[in-house]
Amino acid sequence: MSRNFDLLQRLNVDVESEPLADFMPADQSPTIHADPPKSAAFLDMGKHTLPRVDLHVTSNRAAQAETLKLVHGVFLSHGSTPRRAVVFAAIDPGNGCSQICGLAARALAASVRTPVCLVDANFRNSHGSSSYNAKNFPGLADALRSPGPIQDFMLCAGPHNLALLPRGVMTGESFSFLNSRSLKGRMEDLRSEFAYVLIDAPPMNSYADAVTLAQLADGIVLVLEAHSTRRESALKITEQLRAAGIAVLGGVLNKRTFPIPETLYHIL
């Protein structure tokens, strides 16, 4: 048994009842093209015409297949307890959380006819104003400090039923809004307008933002990096989440490498 698989098992993420995604590197992989049927519920929402943006998330075939498993396990196989709003958070910076959250949003939108929203709540991201090719657009930060319909701060993210609420224009007070009544109100707005909400949060080893967001959601998916994430950190964070009453819905093992060619794994 590999060290990475053992780590996920020790997090008590049951591979039979909860999603376990195992991603390959995607640096040179093609963009996912999977537009779902048009969603009248989304197109008529507030009669807004949203600007369009390409998420610029990429993956290979193995990652696409694992993304579908993750989406099915988290959102579409929940039995009598619906999971409509889910936070995605890495253990450490650079674990690929934004990439995975974007892939999951596109895969979910391609699997359902109802409206889906991807929320960039990573206010700690130092690489520009958004991880999703939405630089200089208003977004969540603006919605938290300004009144108005939530649709005023959104973009259409390619598929007809997928919207993006980008990070928005940051100011000195933006971080404080993540612990404000405004955040709760905007989460209620998102739940009322969208069937599913996926929230990209900052890394948990560095900030408490993901916990704040997850307390307003239906659970959290943790993103770990193969051969990098420390076992002790992952276990400690998982214990803290469960002690806070936050459901850990699954784990994503990102950037795994194969000691032998990948194709042989499908034969063995």
C-alpha positions as CSV (number, residue, x, y, z in Angstrom):
1,M,0.0,0.0,0.0
2,S,1.4,3.4,-0.9
3,R,2.1,6.1,1.6
4,N,-0.4,8.4,-0.2
5,F,-3.3,5.9,-0.1
6,D,-2.5,5.1,3.5
7,L,-2.7,8.8,4.4
8,L,-6.2,9.1,2.9
9,Q,-7.3,6.0,4.8
10,R,-6.0,7.4,8.1
11,L,-8.0,10.5,7.4
12,N,-11.0,8.2,7.7
13,V,-12.2,8.9,4.2
14,D,-13.9,5.7,3.4
15,V,-13.0,4.8,-0.2
16,E,-16.2,2.9,-0.6
17,S,-18.7,5.4,0.8
18,E,-16.9,8.7,0.3
19,P,-15.1,10.0,-2.8
20,L,-11.4,9.3,-3.3
21,A,-9.9,11.1,-6.3
22,D,-6.4,10.4,-7.5
23,F,-5.3,13.1,-10.0
24,M,-2.4,13.0,-12.5
25,P,-0.4,16.1,-13.4
26,A,-2.2,18.2,-16.0
27,D,0.4,20.8,-17.1
28,Q,0.4,19.7,-20.8
29,S,-3.2,18.4,-21.0
30,P,-6.1,19.7,-23.2
31,T,-8.9,21.8,-21.8
32,I,-12.1,20.0,-20.9
33,H,-14.9,20.6,-23.4
34,A,-18.1,19.3,-22.0
35,D,-21.0,21.8,-22.5
36,P,-24.2,20.6,-20.8
37,P,-27.7,21.2,-22.2
38,K,-29.0,24.8,-21.7
39,S,-30.5,25.5,-18.3
40,A,-33.6,27.7,-18.6
41,A,-33.4,28.2,-14.8
42,F,-30.0,29.8,-15.2
43,L,-30.6,31.7,-18.5
44,D,-33.7,33.4,-17.1
45,M,-32.2,34.1,-13.7
46,G,-33.0,37.8,-13.0
47,K,-33.0,38.3,-16.7
48,H,-29.3,39.2,-16.5
49,T,-26.9,38.9,-19.5
50,L,-23.7,37.8,-17.9
51,P,-20.2,38.4,-19.4
52,R,-18.6,35.2,-20.5
53,V,-15.2,33.9,-19.4
54,D,-13.2,30.7,-20.0
55,L,-12.1,29.1,-16.7
56,H,-8.8,27.9,-18.2
57,V,-8.8,24.7,-16.2
58,T,-7.1,21.8,-17.9
59,S,-6.8,18.0,-17.3
60,N,-5.9,14.7,-18.9
61,R,-8.3,11.8,-19.4
62,A,-7.4,10.2,-16.1
63,A,-8.1,13.4,-14.2
64,Q,-11.4,13.8,-16.1
65,A,-12.5,10.3,-15.0
66,E,-11.6,10.9,-11.4
67,T,-13.3,14.3,-11.5
68,L,-16.6,12.6,-12.5
69,K,-16.2,10.1,-9.6
70,L,-15.6,12.9,-7.2
71,V,-18.6,14.9,-8.4
72,H,-20.9,11.8,-8.3
73,G,-19.7,10.9,-4.8
74,V,-20.0,14.4,-3.3
75,F,-23.1,15.8,-5.1
76,L,-25.1,13.1,-6.9
77,S,-25.0,10.1,-4.5
78,H,-26.0,11.7,-1.3
79,G,-29.2,9.8,-0.6
80,S,-31.7,11.7,1.5
81,T,-29.2,14.4,2.5
82,P,-28.5,16.8,-0.3
83,R,-25.1,18.4,-0.6
84,R,-25.7,21.7,-2.4
85,A,-22.8,23.9,-1.2
86,V,-19.4,22.4,-0.8
87,V,-16.0,24.0,0.1
88,F,-12.8,22.8,-1.6
89,A,-9.6,23.6,0.4
90,A,-6.0,22.4,0.1
91,I,-4.0,21.4,3.1
92,D,-1.0,23.5,1.9
93,P,-0.5,26.2,-0.7
94,G,0.2,24.9,-4.2
95,N,-1.7,21.7,-3.8
96,G,-3.8,22.5,-6.9
97,C,-7.1,23.3,-5.2
98,S,-8.3,25.9,-7.7
99,Q,-7.7,23.6,-10.6
100,I,-9.6,20.8,-9.0
101,C,-12.5,23.0,-7.9
102,G,-12.8,24.4,-11.4
103,L,-12.7,20.9,-13.0
104,A,-15.4,19.7,-10.5
105,A,-17.6,22.7,-11.3
106,R,-17.4,22.0,-15.1
107,A,-18.0,18.3,-14.6
108,L,-21.0,18.9,-12.4
109,A,-22.5,21.4,-14.8
110,A,-22.1,18.9,-17.6
111,S,-23.9,16.3,-15.5
112,V,-27.0,18.2,-14.5
113,R,-29.5,20.6,-16.1
114,T,-29.8,22.8,-13.0
115,P,-27.6,25.9,-12.4
116,V,-24.2,25.6,-10.9
117,C,-22.0,28.3,-9.4
118,L,-18.2,28.3,-8.8
119,V,-17.1,30.8,-6.1
120,D,-13.6,32.1,-5.9
121,A,-13.3,32.8,-2.2
122,N,-9.5,32.5,-2.0
123,F,-8.9,36.1,-0.9
124,R,-5.3,35.0,0.0
125,N,-4.3,34.2,-3.5
126,S,-1.4,36.5,-4.4
127,H,-1.4,35.6,-8.1
128,G,-3.6,38.3,-9.6
129,S,-7.3,38.9,-8.8
130,S,-8.6,35.5,-9.7
131,S,-7.5,31.9,-10.3
132,Y,-10.1,31.6,-13.1
133,N,-9.1,34.1,-15.8
134,A,-11.4,36.9,-14.4
135,K,-8.9,39.6,-13.5
136,N,-10.4,43.1,-12.8
137,F,-14.0,41.8,-12.8
138,P,-16.2,42.6,-9.7
139,G,-16.9,39.5,-7.7
140,L,-17.3,38.1,-4.1
141,A,-15.3,40.9,-2.4
142,D,-17.5,43.5,-4.1
143,A,-20.7,41.6,-3.3
144,L,-19.8,41.4,0.4
145,R,-19.3,45.2,0.7
146,S,-22.0,46.4,-1.7
147,P,-25.8,45.8,-2.0
148,G,-27.5,44.5,-5.1
149,P,-28.5,41.3,-6.8
150,I,-25.8,38.6,-6.6
151,Q,-26.0,38.2,-10.4
152,D,-24.5,41.7,-10.7
153,F,-21.2,40.2,-9.6
154,M,-21.1,37.1,-11.8
155,L,-19.8,35.8,-15.1
156,C,-20.9,33.0,-17.3
157,A,-18.2,30.4,-17.2
158,G,-18.6,28.7,-20.6
159,P,-21.3,26.0,-20.1
160,H,-24.8,27.5,-20.2
161,N,-25.6,26.5,-16.6
162,L,-22.3,27.3,-15.0
163,A,-21.7,30.7,-13.4
164,L,-18.5,32.1,-11.8
165,L,-18.5,34.4,-8.9
166,P,-14.8,35.6,-9.1
167,R,-12.8,36.9,-6.2
168,G,-13.4,40.5,-7.2
169,V,-11.6,43.7,-6.4
170,M,-9.7,43.5,-3.1
171,T,-9.4,46.3,-0.6
172,G,-8.0,46.5,2.9
173,E,-11.3,45.5,4.5
174,S,-12.1,42.5,2.2
175,F,-10.6,40.0,4.6
176,S,-12.9,41.1,7.5
177,F,-16.0,40.5,5.4
178,L,-15.3,36.7,5.5
179,N,-16.4,36.9,9.1
180,S,-19.4,39.2,8.6
181,R,-23.1,39.0,8.3
182,S,-22.6,39.9,4.7
183,L,-21.1,36.5,4.0
184,K,-24.0,34.6,5.5
185,G,-26.4,36.7,3.5
186,R,-24.6,36.1,0.2
187,M,-24.4,32.4,0.9
188,E,-28.2,32.5,1.2
189,D,-28.4,34.3,-2.1
190,L,-26.3,31.7,-3.8
191,R,-28.3,28.8,-2.4
192,S,-31.6,30.5,-3.5
193,E,-30.3,31.0,-7.1
194,F,-28.2,27.8,-7.7
195,A,-28.8,24.1,-7.3
196,Y,-25.1,23.6,-6.5
197,V,-22.3,25.9,-5.2
198,L,-18.6,25.0,-5.2
199,I,-16.4,27.3,-3.1
200,D,-12.6,27.5,-3.7
201,A,-11.1,28.4,-0.3
202,P,-7.6,29.3,0.9
203,P,-5.2,26.6,2.2
204,M,-6.1,25.4,5.6
205,N,-2.6,25.2,7.0
206,S,-2.2,28.9,6.6
207,Y,-5.6,30.4,7.2
208,A,-8.9,29.8,8.9
209,D,-11.1,31.1,6.0
210,A,-12.0,27.6,4.8
211,V,-13.5,26.7,8.2
212,T,-15.6,29.9,8.2
213,L,-16.9,29.1,4.8
214,A,-17.5,25.4,5.5
215,Q,-19.6,26.3,8.5
216,L,-22.0,27.9,6.1
217,A,-21.8,25.0,3.6
218,D,-22.7,21.3,3.6
219,G,-19.2,20.1,4.0
220,I,-15.6,20.2,2.7
221,V,-13.4,18.4,0.3
222,L,-9.7,18.3,1.2
223,V,-7.0,18.6,-1.5
224,L,-3.7,16.9,-0.7
225,E,-0.5,16.7,-2.8
226,A,1.2,13.4,-3.3
227,H,4.6,13.1,-1.7
228,S,4.3,16.6,-0.2
229,T,1.4,16.9,2.2
230,R,2.5,16.0,5.7
231,R,0.6,13.2,7.3
232,E,0.5,15.0,10.7
233,S,-0.9,18.2,9.2
234,A,-3.7,16.4,7.3
235,L,-4.7,14.4,10.3
236,K,-4.7,17.4,12.6
237,I,-6.8,19.5,10.2
238,T,-9.3,16.7,9.7
239,E,-9.7,16.2,13.4
240,Q,-10.3,20.0,13.8
241,L,-12.9,20.0,11.1
242,R,-14.9,17.1,12.6
243,A,-14.6,18.6,16.1
244,A,-16.2,21.8,14.6
245,G,-19.1,19.7,13.2
246,I,-17.9,20.2,9.6
247,A,-18.4,17.1,7.4
248,V,-15.3,16.0,5.5
249,L,-16.9,14.7,2.3
250,G,-13.8,13.4,0.6
251,G,-10.1,13.7,-0.2
252,V,-8.4,14.5,-3.5
253,L,-4.8,13.2,-4.0
254,N,-3.3,15.5,-6.5
255,K,-0.1,15.4,-8.6
256,R,0.5,11.6,-8.1
257,T,3.4,10.2,-10.1
258,F,3.7,6.6,-11.3
259,P,6.9,4.6,-10.6
260,I,6.0,2.6,-13.8
261,P,4.2,3.8,-16.9
262,E,0.6,4.7,-16.2
263,T,-0.8,2.5,-18.9
264,L,0.5,-0.6,-17.1
265,Y,-1.7,0.2,-14.1
266,H,-4.8,-0.4,-16.2
267,I,-3.5,-3.9,-17.2
268,L,-2.2,-5.1,-13.8
